[in-house]
Amino acid sequence: MEKGFLNQKSFEIRNKVLDIFSYGNRGHIPSAFSIVETLTTLYYQYVDIEKIKNNSEDRDRIILSKGHGCLSLYSILHDHDLIKEDDLKTYCRPGSVLGGHPTKGKIVGIEASTGSLGLGPSVAVGMATELKRKGSPAEVFVLVGDGEINEGSVWEALLSVGNKDLDNFTIIVDYNKYQSYSSTEEVCDLDPLKQKLEAFKLKTFEVDMINEPESLLLCLQEKVSIPKAIICHSIKGQGSKLLEGNLHWHHKSYLSSEEVEKVRSSLKKRQL
């Protein structure tokens, strides 16, 4: 049942991403697509969404540090009735509450303003530290891109969290192997990524988000006594035969409706 739900919901979210893109006619579609299964698992299968809707103090916090992938976040928050369709239609237009990167304070469910890459982990460490001090059961999740962790601030945050008793902190790496203009291997090779994260004193898991995305939930559910890292192996543009691994589509603007529909027709469901 979880496999079927995740597959169907991810397909729906990708379709909505294209709807929102068409309203503003700009955005990072492939970067949004590669995190769909990850965000879907978090928002539909793990966190208590009602606590997020009510902005409860003991809600789990999810920070999309990879802010340029926000089209997926907007789609999911809309599906949970946290963003109105009328607001989606103003995406990336003057005066809109929905920009090309998430902004805190305008929409319930957006925990931090992100987009200047590398800042989310430090914000997450601060949140986790304060929640732990208060004795809160809430967890903090920060989703970063693989290209994003070229930023030194990410490793400064992990150096800090690794030396704290923050079992309420999880960093999730969207490891789609590409960044804006080339492969991560060519730009700044991250491997061996798991060993690096473990050296920073994080309990580290790896998940195949292409073939076994349902395994992410098991990693989230596993309780450990130290901070956690989850490496999510994905594909840039995941879920679209046209976009997968195609850097030409990293950022697009002013696409025709025919081009958007061409992407929509390329969407696929994972075979179960």
C-alpha positions as CSV (number, residue, x, y, z in Angstrom):
1,M,0.0,0.0,0.0
2,E,2.8,2.4,0.8
3,K,4.5,1.7,-2.5
4,G,1.3,2.3,-4.5
5,F,0.5,5.5,-2.5
6,L,4.0,6.9,-2.9
7,N,4.0,6.2,-6.6
8,Q,0.6,7.7,-7.3
9,K,1.0,10.8,-5.1
10,S,4.5,11.5,-6.6
11,F,2.9,11.4,-10.1
12,E,0.3,13.9,-9.0
13,I,2.8,16.2,-7.4
14,R,4.9,16.3,-10.5
15,N,1.8,17.3,-12.5
16,K,1.1,20.1,-10.1
17,V,4.7,21.3,-10.3
18,L,4.1,21.8,-14.0
19,D,0.9,23.7,-13.3
20,I,2.6,26.1,-10.9
21,F,5.6,26.5,-13.3
22,S,3.1,27.5,-16.1
23,Y,1.6,30.2,-13.8
24,G,4.9,32.0,-13.3
25,N,6.6,30.5,-16.4
26,R,10.0,30.1,-14.7
27,G,11.6,27.7,-12.2
28,H,13.8,24.7,-11.6
29,I,11.7,21.8,-12.7
30,P,14.3,19.0,-12.6
31,S,15.6,20.1,-9.2
32,A,12.0,19.9,-7.9
33,F,11.3,16.6,-9.5
34,S,14.3,14.8,-7.9
35,I,13.0,15.6,-4.4
36,V,9.3,14.6,-5.0
37,E,9.5,11.2,-3.4
38,T,11.5,12.5,-0.5
39,L,9.1,15.3,0.4
40,T,6.1,13.1,-0.2
41,T,7.4,10.6,2.3
42,L,8.0,13.3,4.9
43,Y,4.7,15.2,4.5
44,Y,2.4,12.3,3.9
45,Q,3.9,9.3,5.7
46,Y,6.0,10.6,8.5
47,V,5.3,14.0,10.1
48,D,2.0,14.9,11.8
49,I,0.7,17.4,9.2
50,E,-2.1,18.6,11.5
51,K,0.5,19.9,13.9
52,I,2.2,21.8,11.0
53,K,-1.2,23.2,10.0
54,N,-1.8,24.4,13.5
55,N,1.8,25.7,13.9
56,S,2.0,23.7,17.1
57,E,5.1,24.2,19.2
58,D,5.8,20.4,19.1
59,R,5.4,20.1,15.3
60,D,8.2,18.6,13.3
61,R,10.2,21.2,11.3
62,I,11.1,20.6,7.6
63,I,13.5,23.0,6.0
64,L,14.0,22.9,2.2
65,S,17.6,24.3,2.1
66,K,17.6,23.4,-1.6
67,G,15.3,26.3,-2.1
68,H,15.3,26.3,-5.9
69,G,13.4,23.0,-5.7
70,C,10.4,24.8,-4.1
71,L,7.9,23.9,-6.8
72,S,7.5,20.5,-5.2
73,L,7.1,22.0,-1.7
74,Y,4.5,24.4,-3.0
75,S,2.6,21.6,-4.6
76,I,2.6,19.5,-1.5
77,L,1.6,22.4,0.8
78,H,-1.2,23.2,-1.6
79,D,-2.4,19.5,-1.5
80,H,-2.5,19.9,2.3
81,D,-4.7,23.1,1.9
82,L,-1.9,25.3,3.2
83,I,-1.6,27.2,-0.1
84,K,-4.6,28.4,-2.0
85,E,-4.9,27.8,-5.7
86,D,-5.3,31.6,-6.2
87,D,-1.9,32.1,-4.5
88,L,-0.3,29.4,-6.8
89,K,-1.5,31.4,-9.8
90,T,0.5,34.4,-8.6
91,Y,3.8,32.4,-8.4
92,C,6.9,34.5,-9.2
93,R,4.8,37.6,-10.0
94,P,5.1,41.0,-8.2
95,G,3.6,40.9,-4.7
96,S,3.2,37.2,-4.6
97,V,3.8,35.2,-1.4
98,L,5.4,32.5,-3.6
99,G,8.7,33.3,-5.0
100,G,11.4,31.3,-6.8
101,H,12.7,30.3,-3.3
102,P,10.6,29.8,-0.1
103,T,10.1,32.7,2.2
104,K,9.3,32.2,5.9
105,G,6.4,34.1,7.4
106,K,4.1,34.2,4.4
107,I,2.9,30.5,4.3
108,V,2.4,28.2,7.2
109,G,4.7,25.2,6.7
110,I,7.7,27.1,5.4
111,E,10.1,27.1,8.3
112,A,13.0,29.1,6.8
113,S,13.8,31.5,4.0
114,T,16.2,29.6,1.8
115,G,17.7,29.8,-1.7
116,S,21.1,31.2,-0.7
117,L,22.5,27.7,-0.7
118,G,24.2,26.2,2.4
119,L,22.3,28.1,5.1
120,G,19.5,25.6,5.9
121,P,21.7,23.2,8.0
122,S,22.8,26.0,10.4
123,V,19.2,27.1,10.9
124,A,18.2,23.4,11.5
125,V,21.0,23.0,14.1
126,G,19.7,26.0,15.9
127,M,16.2,24.8,15.9
128,A,17.1,21.3,17.0
129,T,19.3,22.7,19.8
130,E,16.4,24.9,21.1
131,L,13.8,22.1,20.9
132,K,16.1,19.7,22.7
133,R,16.7,22.4,25.5
134,K,12.9,22.7,25.9
135,G,12.5,18.9,26.0
136,S,10.3,18.9,22.9
137,P,9.7,15.6,21.1
138,A,9.8,17.5,17.7
139,E,12.3,16.6,15.1
140,V,14.1,18.8,12.5
141,F,14.7,17.8,9.0
142,V,16.8,19.7,6.5
143,L,16.9,18.8,2.8
144,V,20.0,19.8,0.9
145,G,21.1,19.3,-2.7
146,D,24.4,17.5,-3.5
147,G,25.8,20.6,-5.3
148,E,24.7,22.7,-2.3
149,I,27.1,20.8,0.0
150,N,30.0,22.4,-1.8
151,E,29.3,25.2,0.6
152,G,31.5,25.3,3.6
153,S,28.7,26.4,5.8
154,V,27.1,23.0,5.5
155,W,30.1,21.3,7.0
156,E,30.4,23.9,9.7
157,A,26.9,23.1,10.7
158,L,27.6,19.3,10.6
159,L,30.7,19.8,12.7
160,S,28.6,21.5,15.3
161,V,25.7,19.0,15.3
162,G,28.1,16.1,15.4
163,N,29.4,17.2,18.7
164,K,25.9,17.8,20.2
165,D,23.5,15.2,21.5
166,L,20.9,16.1,18.9
167,D,19.1,12.9,18.0
168,N,16.3,15.2,16.8
169,F,18.3,16.4,13.8
170,T,18.3,14.8,10.3
171,I,20.0,16.1,7.2
172,I,18.8,14.6,3.9
173,V,21.0,14.9,0.8
174,D,19.3,14.8,-2.6
175,Y,22.2,13.1,-4.4
176,N,21.1,13.4,-8.0
177,K,24.7,13.7,-9.2
178,Y,24.3,17.0,-11.1
179,Q,24.4,20.6,-10.3
180,S,23.7,23.7,-12.4
181,Y,26.3,23.2,-15.2
182,S,27.9,19.8,-14.8
183,S,28.1,16.6,-12.8
184,T,29.0,16.8,-9.1
185,E,31.9,14.5,-9.9
186,E,33.4,17.0,-12.3
187,V,32.7,20.1,-10.3
188,C,33.6,19.0,-6.8
189,D,33.6,15.2,-6.2
190,L,31.7,14.4,-3.0
191,D,32.6,10.7,-2.7
192,P,33.0,8.9,-0.5
193,L,30.0,10.9,0.9
194,K,28.8,8.3,3.4
195,Q,32.2,8.0,5.0
196,K,32.5,11.8,5.2
197,L,29.2,12.2,7.0
198,E,30.0,9.4,9.4
199,A,33.3,11.1,10.1
200,F,31.3,14.1,11.3
201,K,29.6,11.8,13.8
202,L,26.3,11.3,12.0
203,K,24.5,8.0,11.7
204,T,24.3,7.7,8.0
205,F,21.9,5.8,5.7
206,E,21.7,5.5,1.9
207,V,18.4,5.1,0.0
208,D,17.8,4.3,-3.6
209,M,15.0,6.8,-4.4
210,I,14.8,5.5,-8.0
211,N,13.9,1.9,-7.4
212,E,13.1,1.6,-3.6
213,P,11.9,5.1,-2.4
214,E,9.7,3.4,0.2
215,S,12.9,2.5,2.1
216,L,13.3,6.2,3.1
217,L,10.4,5.8,5.6
218,L,12.2,3.0,7.3
219,C,15.3,5.1,7.7
220,L,13.2,8.0,9.1
221,Q,11.6,5.7,11.6
222,E,14.8,4.2,12.9
223,K,15.6,5.8,16.2
224,V,19.2,6.6,16.9
225,S,21.0,8.4,19.8
226,I,23.0,10.7,17.5
227,P,22.2,13.1,14.6
228,K,21.2,11.3,11.4
229,A,22.1,11.7,7.8
230,I,20.2,10.1,4.9
231,I,21.7,10.1,1.4
232,C,18.9,9.9,-1.2
233,H,20.2,8.6,-4.5
234,S,17.9,10.2,-7.1
235,I,18.0,11.5,-10.7
236,K,17.9,15.1,-11.7
237,G,14.5,15.4,-13.4
238,Q,13.3,12.2,-11.9
239,G,10.0,10.9,-13.2
240,S,10.3,12.5,-16.6
241,K,11.7,10.6,-19.6
242,L,12.5,14.0,-21.1
243,L,14.2,15.7,-18.2
244,E,16.1,12.9,-16.4
245,G,19.8,13.7,-16.4
246,N,19.3,16.5,-18.9
247,L,21.2,19.7,-17.7
248,H,19.6,21.7,-20.5
249,W,16.5,21.8,-18.4
250,H,18.1,22.9,-15.1
251,H,16.3,26.3,-15.2
252,K,13.7,27.4,-17.7
253,S,11.6,30.5,-18.3
254,Y,9.1,31.5,-20.9
255,L,8.2,28.1,-22.1
256,S,5.3,27.8,-24.4
257,S,2.2,25.8,-23.3
258,E,3.1,23.2,-25.9
259,E,6.6,22.8,-24.3
260,V,5.1,22.4,-20.8
261,E,2.6,19.8,-22.1
262,K,5.5,18.0,-23.7
263,V,7.1,17.6,-20.3
264,R,3.8,16.5,-18.8
265,S,3.4,13.8,-21.4
266,S,6.9,12.5,-20.5
267,L,5.9,11.9,-16.9
268,K,6.0,8.2,-15.9
269,K,5.0,6.1,-13.0
270,R,7.5,3.7,-11.4
271,Q,6.7,0.1,-12.1
272,L,5.8,-1.8,-9.0
